[in-house]
Amino acid sequence: MSIRDLARHLDISIGTVSRALNGKADVNEETRERVLEAAKRLGYVPNQSGRSLRQGTTNTIGFMIESTIETADAGGSFFMPVFEGVQSVFRRHHLDLVALLCDMDEEPADYLNRVVSRRFVDGLIISATARHDPRIDFLLERKIPFITLGRSEAPGNYPWIDLDFEGVAMTAVKRLVELGHRHIAIGIPASDINLGYIFLDGYKRALAGSGIAFNPDLVVRAHANEEGGYQTATALLAQKQTPTAVILVNENMAIGLYRRFYEAGIHPGRDIAVIGFRESTQSRFLSPTLTCFRISLRDLGIKLAESLLSTMPAFEGHYSQDKVELIWPMELVPGESDQFQLQPSKQQQS
């Protein structure tokens, strides 16, 4: 049923019906109740596209994800709980969340430009921030409300939330050093994503704090998935001296890493210590269980949504106006994969 049909049924003008449905003060209460009752009884649903055009809004928020090898393999295990948290907030305000998937063959900045030019969304959450991310400059210049999931070195005043990559790296190094390890490798993304730089910086700082010289040969760049883990283990095995421990920036890398080490007769947790990144279903079923870090992705999604809405005039009264620059904490979950404790003789060799 259209608004025209509803007006004809009630035998009043379309304008009066529209004003009653939109709560305008110039409609008397009796008419308003009559219109609302008839709309409910007859199943009238407003034309949201037309309303959006008139109001200049879409009531839709976009969440931009780059469709990479990593997200194709395991992105759902990360993003779906985040989406759930985001949508739980948007539901309060009758907003819709849409996932904007940028193909790996397209430049993210070009994709975003196309989305914005179509006025498809009222605000944006962008992820996988690069060290120097042109999307941030683009959105700031056009004054489009947005928040980033991930830090960047892009200049400007904008809200962001990032996982504590530096803290994870530093905690992992400290834990391994206490177990006697000094020959500690690290697996980081091969891409220009900023989290890889942050993770590496935390690793370097922790080594320096423990009096261990940084060795660039112990840094392996690979895809943050199972295949990347396999390649990381292969690269470490090819070194003259195999590291006694390895820290991974992604928990799924541990699957491929385990397999390659087992093929070489090396048992994680017994012959080499392994620490992964985030606790997941895969990490819980690995044998030995993976030492990693816990995070509430749903709560992260809630904070992302509330922080974005606080920057939008229509919703700013509902949320704190403090600028959000937040490093999201993560909790160590001890497993069996790093229980390999060095003997004094091995410490001296390393």
PyMOL commands that set and color helices and strands:
alter all, ss='L'
color gray80, all
select helices_A, chain A and resi 3-10+14-21+29-42+48-55+69-93+108-117+134-141+165-178+194-209+216-218+226-237+253-263+281-285+297-309+316-318+344-349
alter helices_A, ss='H'
color red, helices_A
select strands_A, chain A and resi 60-67+96-103+123-127+146-149+160-163+184-189+219-222+245-248+273-278+291-294+325-328+331-333
alter strands_A, ss='S'
color yellow, strands_A
deselect
rebuild
show_as cartoon
